[in-house]
Amino acid sequence: MRILLVPLDDRPVNVTLPAMVAAVAGARCVAPPAALLGRAREPADPDALTDWVRDEAGAADAVVACLDTLAYGGLIASRTSGHPTADALGRWSVLADLRRERPELPVLAVSTVLRASDSYHGAEEPDYWPRYGRELHALGGALHRRYAGHDGTRLAELRAAVPDEVRRDFLTRRLRNHAANLDAVRLAATGVLSTLLVTSDDTAEWAAGTLEEGWLRHWIDALGADDRVHVHPGADEVGSVLVARAVLGAAGLAPTVRVHCPVPGADRVAPYENVPVSVTAARQVRAAGGTVVTAGDADVHLVLHPPAPGGPGWHSDFRPDPDPAAVGPVAALAARLVRDGRLVAVADTRYANGADPVLLDALTAAADPYDLAAYAGWNTAGNTIGTAVAHALARYAGRTTGRGDEDAHRRLVAHRLLEDGGYQAGVRGRLERRLGGADVARLDGGTLADAESWLADALGEHLAAAPWGRGLRIAPGTVRLPWRRTFEVDFALGPADGGWPVVPR
């Protein structure tokens, strides 16, 4: 199976991870050449990408398209670009053309709700964010509260705190992107899109984006498009989720998934999200092509390690709070289900931006992690759950069809353990402390080279010390910080003895 992928941007989670998920099921994921994709604040050329889709679609068995990339040039460009609404939406005509020319071709798409980060970090935002970001985030929340009939007295204060031209720019950007999301719903309702995910990146219970989700849900319901359109928190996992859905659809599979949370916390709202983690899990399963069951056996069992109270997350000086009572039942249930021969995915959402090392120790002591159908523990709960679900359902599809790739599965498990547990939950903090006063979001050439050299050694040491790392090595020359920042890392795993091929890049 050949899946054509138009990713959110060029980061590994958006290009390499969907390809790894596809490989688990014995499928192939084809992304545009790197030169066509945007990088950080440099957007892709949307017109060149639409031409690429037209040229490549004839040989595709499914298309997975990030609509923000086709409209604006990428996820960050959707927040920063000045593309008029008509120009942005006009580029989606390539998908309508595909539907006319190949009516049988599955076209799966994602469109994101514009985020309003509760921070003054401006690397991925409009230029005014370092000065007014938190006020604009709060403004969206205050507007949402007033719309819902709650106290709106803070509106006047927030409006006075932000210059008129900044507030107007922020709100008109939201209006443009909301109009685009409404049109994406129309495309799904009229059959141009087989499936549409509308996801919210970095949101909150009270936020402009959460209010817009409600408006979108109204139209989804009014148009009877609930079977085609799915709304939930997430962003960087969506390529993998839609790849898994495409694989299942091609095989005519509709797996059942039972979600387990053996400790208190399923009702907690994770950081950067707007619904309880149990709701996120159910929506991610549905988005990936599965059906949630609440009792009995299932094709896949998803075990949640729920968010810690208070929503802590990894950063340079973070110290996790070990809680055996929160970890033991999760590891024990996962291990028991594995021993019973079940396909088991573990979604580690205890901390934002990295794994719970106590859970990883308990899991690896109780079971061989390669016997899991999936593990993930990175960034937001939506990212983690979506990745675990996508991997597990691809594993199910590969086993059911007989086309699965065992080595691809092992590579993906190892990759997540090293990235989520090794880098995000340990090595990243050491690296940032080592960098001292450097701007870890914008590393210059010399600092970047030194950081990547040190990082290659540190990750190699972690891999060598891990019980699941036997027989593995990091392919020489593959460790890099792709956006010149410490937030994410890229590397390729290869065999120490020549047993596995290096992960395709």
Rosetta blueprint (number, residue, H / E / L):
1 M L
2 R E
3 I E
4 L E
5 L E
6 V E
7 P L
8 L L
9 D L
10 D L
11 R L
12 P H
13 V H
14 N H
15 V H
16 T H
17 L H
18 P H
19 A H
20 M H
21 V H
22 A H
23 A H
24 V H
25 A L
26 G L
27 A L
28 R E
29 C E
30 V E
31 A L
32 P L
33 P L
34 A H
35 A H
36 L H
37 L L
38 G L
39 R E
40 A L
41 R L
42 E E
43 P L
44 A L
45 D L
46 P H
47 D H
48 A H
49 L H
50 T H
51 D H
52 W H
53 V H
54 R H
55 D H
56 E H
57 A H
58 G H
59 A H
60 A L
61 D L
62 A E
63 V E
64 V E
65 A E
66 C E
67 L H
68 D H
69 T H
70 L H
71 A H
72 Y H
73 G L
74 G L
75 L H
76 I H
77 A H
78 S H
79 R H
80 T H
81 S L
82 G L
83 H L
84 P L
85 T H
86 A H
87 D H
88 A H
89 L H
90 G H
91 R L
92 W L
93 S H
94 V H
95 L H
96 A H
97 D H
98 L H
99 R H
100 R H
101 E H
102 R L
103 P L
104 E L
105 L L
106 P L
107 V E
108 L E
109 A E
110 V E
111 S E
112 T E
113 V E
114 L L
115 R L
116 A L
117 S L
118 D L
119 S L
120 Y L
121 H L
122 G L
123 A L
124 E L
125 E L
126 P L
127 D L
128 Y L
129 W H
130 P H
131 R H
132 Y H
133 G H
134 R H
135 E H
136 L H
137 H H
138 A H
139 L H
140 G H
141 G H
142 A H
143 L H
144 H H
145 R H
146 R H
147 Y H
148 A L
149 G L
150 H L
151 D L
152 G L
153 T L
154 R H
155 L H
156 A H
157 E H
158 L H
159 R H
160 A H
161 A H
162 V L
163 P L
164 D H
165 E H
166 V H
167 R H
168 R H
169 D H
170 F H
171 L H
172 T H
173 R H
174 R H
175 L H
176 R H
177 N H
178 H H
179 A H
180 A H
181 N H
182 L H
183 D H
184 A H
185 V H
186 R H
187 L H
188 A H
189 A H
190 T L
191 G L
192 V L
193 L L
194 S L
195 T E
196 L E
197 L E
198 V E
199 T E
200 S E
201 D L
202 D L
203 T L
204 A L
205 E L
206 W L
207 A L
208 A H
209 G H
210 T H
211 L H
212 E H
213 E H
214 G H
215 W H
216 L H
217 R H
218 H H
219 W H
220 I H
221 D H
222 A H
223 L L
224 G L
225 A L
226 D L
227 D L
228 R L
229 V E
230 H E
231 V E
232 H E
233 P E
234 G L
235 A L
236 D L
237 E L
238 V H
239 G H
240 S H
241 V H
242 L H
243 V H
244 A H
245 R H
246 A H
247 V H
248 L H
249 G H
250 A H
251 A H
252 G L
253 L L
254 A L
255 P L
256 T E
257 V E
258 R E
259 V E
260 H E
261 C L
262 P L
263 V L
264 P L
265 G L
266 A L
267 D L
268 R L
269 V E
270 A L
271 P L
272 Y L
273 E L
274 N L
275 V L
276 P E
277 V H
278 S H
279 V H
280 T H
281 A H
282 A H
283 R H
284 Q H
285 V H
286 R H
287 A H
288 A L
289 G L
290 G L
291 T E
292 V E
293 V E
294 T L
295 A L
296 G L
297 D L
298 A L
299 D L
300 V E
301 H E
302 L E
303 V E
304 L E
305 H E
306 P L
307 P L
308 A L
309 P L
310 G L
311 G L
312 P L
313 G E
314 W L
315 H L
316 S L
317 D L
318 F L
319 R L
320 P L
321 D L
322 P L
323 D L
324 P H
325 A H
326 A H
327 V H
328 G H
329 P H
330 V H
331 A H
332 A H
333 L H
334 A H
335 A H
336 R H
337 L H
338 V H
339 R H
340 D L
341 G L
342 R L
343 L E
344 V E
345 A E
346 V E
347 A E
348 D E
349 T L
350 R L
351 Y L
352 A E
353 N L
354 G L
355 A L
356 D L
357 P H
358 V H
359 L H
360 L H
361 D H
362 A H
363 L H
364 T H
365 A H
366 A H
367 A L
368 D L
369 P H
370 Y H
371 D H
372 L L
373 A L
374 A E
375 Y E
376 A E
377 G L
378 W L
379 N L
380 T L
381 A H
382 G H
383 N H
384 T H
385 I H
386 G H
387 T H
388 A H
389 V H
390 A H
391 H H
392 A H
393 L H
394 A H
395 R H
396 Y H
397 A H
398 G H
399 R H
400 T H
401 T H
402 G L
403 R L
404 G L
405 D L
406 E H
407 D H
408 A H
409 H H
410 R H
411 R H
412 L H
413 V H
414 A H
415 H H
416 R H
417 L H
418 L H
419 E H
420 D H
421 G H
422 G H
423 Y H
424 Q H
425 A H
426 G H
427 V H
428 R H
429 G H
430 R H
431 L H
432 E H
433 R H
434 R H
435 L H
436 G L
437 G L
438 A L
439 D L
440 V L
441 A L
442 R L
443 L L
444 D L
445 G H
446 G H
447 T H
448 L H
449 A H
450 D H
451 A H
452 E H
453 S H
454 W H
455 L H
456 A H
457 D H
458 A H
459 L H
460 G H
461 E H
462 H H
463 L H
464 A H
465 A H
466 A L
467 P H
468 W H
469 G H
470 R L
471 G L
472 L E
473 R E
474 I E
475 A L
476 P L
477 G L
478 T L
479 V L
480 R E
481 L L
482 P L
483 W L
484 R L
485 R L
486 T L
487 F L
488 E L
489 V L
490 D E
491 F L
492 A L
493 L E
494 G E
495 P E
496 A L
497 D L
498 G L
499 G L
500 W L
501 P L
502 V L
503 V L
504 P L
505 R L
